[in-house]
Amino acid sequence: MKRLAGKWALVTGSTRGLGRTTAEWLAKEGANIVVSGRDEEPVAASVAAMREYGVEAIGIAADLAEISDAYRLAAETFAAVPKLDILVNNAGMSTRKSFWEYTDHDWDYQTNVNLRSPFILAQEAAKNFIAHETRGRIVNVSTIGATHCHADATIYNLNKAGQEAMTRNMAFELAPYGCSVNCVAPGAMSNKPGTPQRPQAQAYATKFIPFGRVGSAEDIAAVVLFFCLPESEFTTGQTLLVDGGHAAYLPEREKMVTEKKPLKVEG
């Protein structure tokens, strides 16, 4: 018996990488999938891949940097499916710069993709859950950087920290309706699912990650699936760090060297 049979799941950023793998894991358990990504062609390819698992799948192209697209994605999803059961806010992006180099455009673009659109989609999903008396699930995807610094990723990290706070508050408000909201925070990850680990990633993992490797999309998809299963209903408001023990390791102080960067002055 497939444990998610008959349910509908919207997975953002599900044309490749972690989102695609997560959608596949949900489909293997019988969930019908709404694929979402920026471009029509990869969306169509991902839809075809989901149907290989014997489930229904539809695709909706949307650029979550555009707030209007977030609302449109929700509206078109609800028009196309009987009711939504699962939302996975996976889509995310980061532009790497020193924090003093970020522009207003950088702020708006990253914050829309990483925080504002996930908030809108969760808000719309919650309304749909309540209207249909669905014991729905929302899973947000954060990062180890929400609590531990990434170099040159201030906006991304603070957006994801916001997602973790959002998770706790939404969980509190939706629990009386039988809906759960949780978050998974990946640690250091490999580039692409199914590809060999890069030598530099392996060297880093050997030195800094107790488990001896970086994470895979499958490691994260397994946790997302857990949060969506009937058996995990009583778990809500949680952020689960999946990092192979990375955050538990404190390197020797002489290894923690910060290189000063020159300030770029215009004109």
C-alpha positions in Angstrom: 0.0 0.0 0.0 1.4 3.4 -1.0 1.1 5.7 1.9 0.3 8.9 0.0 -2.0 7.3 -2.6 -4.6 9.8 -3.9 -3.0 12.9 -2.3 -1.9 15.9 -4.3 1.5 17.6 -3.6 2.8 20.9 -5.0 6.6 20.9 -5.0 8.2 24.2 -6.0 11.5 24.0 -7.9 10.8 20.4 -8.9 12.3 20.4 -12.4 15.8 19.5 -11.1 18.0 18.8 -8.1 16.6 18.5 -4.7 13.0 19.4 -5.7 12.9 16.9 -8.5 14.2 14.1 -6.2 11.7 15.1 -3.5 8.8 15.0 -6.0 9.9 11.6 -7.2 10.0 10.2 -3.6 6.5 11.5 -3.0 5.3 10.0 -6.3 6.8 6.6 -5.4 4.5 6.7 -2.3 1.5 7.4 -4.6 1.2 11.2 -4.4 0.1 13.0 -7.5 2.4 15.9 -8.2 2.1 19.5 -9.3 5.5 20.3 -10.8 6.6 23.9 -10.7 9.6 25.6 -12.2 10.5 28.8 -14.1 10.6 27.4 -17.7 8.0 25.4 -19.6 10.3 22.8 -21.2 11.9 21.5 -18.0 8.5 21.5 -16.3 7.1 19.3 -19.0 10.0 16.9 -18.8 9.6 16.6 -15.0 5.9 16.0 -15.4 6.6 13.1 -17.8 9.1 11.7 -15.3 6.5 11.8 -12.5 4.0 10.0 -14.6 6.4 7.1 -15.0 5.7 6.3 -11.3 2.0 5.7 -12.2 0.6 8.9 -10.6 -1.1 11.9 -12.1 1.1 15.0 -12.7 0.6 18.4 -14.0 3.0 21.3 -14.6 2.8 25.0 -14.0 5.6 27.3 -14.9 6.1 30.2 -12.5 8.9 32.5 -11.6 8.7 33.0 -7.8 10.8 36.1 -8.0 7.5 37.6 -9.2 4.9 37.9 -6.5 2.1 37.7 -9.0 3.4 34.4 -10.2 3.2 33.0 -6.7 -0.4 33.9 -6.5 -1.0 32.5 -10.0 0.7 29.3 -9.1 -1.6 28.8 -6.2 -4.7 29.7 -8.1 -3.9 27.4 -11.1 -3.1 24.6 -8.7 -6.4 24.8 -6.9 -8.2 25.0 -10.2 -6.5 21.9 -11.5 -6.7 19.5 -8.6 -9.6 18.3 -6.4 -7.8 19.6 -3.3 -4.2 20.1 -2.2 -2.8 17.9 0.5 0.9 18.7 0.6 3.0 21.8 -0.2 6.8 21.6 -0.3 8.4 25.0 -0.5 11.6 23.9 -2.1 12.5 26.6 -4.6 15.4 28.8 -3.5 18.4 30.7 -4.8 21.4 32.6 -3.6 23.7 35.3 -5.1 27.0 35.2 -3.4 28.5 38.6 -2.4 29.9 40.3 0.6 27.0 41.8 2.5 28.1 45.4 1.8 28.0 44.7 -2.0 24.4 43.6 -2.1 21.9 45.9 -4.0 18.2 46.6 -3.4 17.6 44.4 -6.5 19.6 41.5 -4.9 17.5 41.9 -1.7 14.1 42.0 -3.5 14.9 39.1 -5.9 16.3 36.7 -3.3 13.7 37.6 -0.6 10.8 37.1 -3.0 12.1 33.6 -4.1 13.3 32.4 -0.7 10.8 33.9 1.7 7.9 36.0 0.4 6.7 33.5 -2.2 6.9 30.6 0.2 4.9 32.6 2.7 2.2 33.4 0.0 2.0 29.7 -1.1 1.8 28.5 2.5 -0.9 31.1 3.2 -2.9 30.0 0.1 -2.4 26.3 0.9 -3.6 26.8 4.4 -6.8 28.4 3.2 -7.3 25.5 0.9 -6.7 23.0 3.7 -9.2 24.7 6.0 -11.8 25.1 3.3 -11.7 21.4 2.4 -11.1 20.2 6.0 -7.9 18.6 4.9 -5.2 17.5 7.4 -2.6 19.1 5.2 1.2 19.2 5.3 3.5 22.1 4.6 7.3 21.4 4.4 9.7 24.3 4.0 13.3 23.9 3.0 15.9 25.9 4.9 19.7 25.6 5.2 22.4 25.0 7.8 23.2 28.7 7.0 20.1 29.8 8.9 22.0 29.1 12.2 25.7 28.8 10.9 27.3 31.3 8.6 27.9 30.8 4.9 30.5 33.1 3.4 28.9 35.7 1.1 25.3 34.6 1.6 23.8 37.1 4.1 20.5 37.6 2.3 20.0 33.9 1.6 20.8 32.9 5.2 18.5 35.5 6.8 15.7 34.5 4.3 16.0 30.9 5.4 16.1 31.9 9.1 12.8 33.7 8.4 11.4 30.4 6.9 12.3 28.6 10.1 10.5 31.3 12.2 7.6 31.1 9.7 7.5 27.3 10.2 7.0 27.6 13.9 4.3 30.3 13.7 2.4 28.6 11.0 2.5 25.3 12.8 1.1 26.9 16.0 -1.8 28.5 14.0 -2.6 25.5 11.8 -2.4 22.8 14.5 -6.1 23.2 15.6 -7.1 22.4 12.0 -5.1 19.2 12.0 -2.4 20.5 9.7 1.3 20.3 10.3 4.2 22.6 9.2 7.8 21.5 9.4 11.1 22.4 7.9 14.2 20.5 6.7 17.6 22.2 6.8 20.2 20.7 4.5 23.9 20.9 5.4 26.6 20.8 2.7 25.2 19.2 -0.4 26.6 17.5 -3.5 26.0 19.4 -6.8 23.6 17.1 -8.6 21.7 13.9 -7.7 23.4 10.8 -8.9 26.7 12.4 -9.8 30.0 11.5 -8.2 31.2 13.7 -5.4 33.7 16.3 -6.5 37.2 15.8 -5.1 37.1 19.2 -3.3 33.8 18.3 -1.7 35.1 15.0 -0.5 38.2 16.7 0.9 36.0 19.2 2.8 33.8 16.4 4.1 36.7 14.3 5.3 38.0 17.3 7.2 34.9 18.9 8.6 31.9 16.5 8.4 32.0 13.6 10.9 30.0 11.4 8.6 32.7 11.7 6.0 30.6 12.9 3.0 28.4 15.7 1.9 24.7 15.3 1.7 22.6 14.1 -1.2 19.2 15.0 -2.5 18.0 11.6 -1.4 19.0 12.4 2.2 16.7 15.5 2.2 13.9 13.9 0.2 13.7 11.1 2.8 13.1 13.7 5.6 10.5 15.6 3.5 8.7 12.3 2.9 8.7 11.6 6.6 7.0 14.9 7.4 4.3 14.1 4.8 3.5 10.6 6.0 0.3 9.9 8.1 2.5 8.5 10.9 4.3 11.9 11.5 1.1 13.9 12.0 1.9 14.8 15.6 5.3 16.3 14.6 4.9 20.0 13.8 6.8 23.3 14.1 10.1 21.5 13.8 13.3 22.2 11.8 15.4 19.1 11.2 19.0 19.7 10.4 20.4 17.0 8.0 24.1 17.6 7.9 26.0 14.4 8.8 27.1 16.0 12.1 28.6 19.1 10.4 27.2 21.6 12.8 28.3 19.5 15.8 32.0 19.8 14.8 34.0 22.7 16.1 37.2 23.1 14.1 40.5 24.1 15.7 40.7 27.9 16.0 43.7 28.2 13.7 41.6 26.8 10.9 38.9 29.4 11.4 40.7 32.2 9.5 38.7 35.0 7.8 40.4 36.6 4.9 39.9 40.4 4.6 38.4 41.5 1.3 39.1 44.8 -0.3 36.3 47.3 -0.3 35.3 48.2 -3.9 34.8 51.9 -4.2 33.0 53.3 -7.3 34.4 56.3 -9.0 
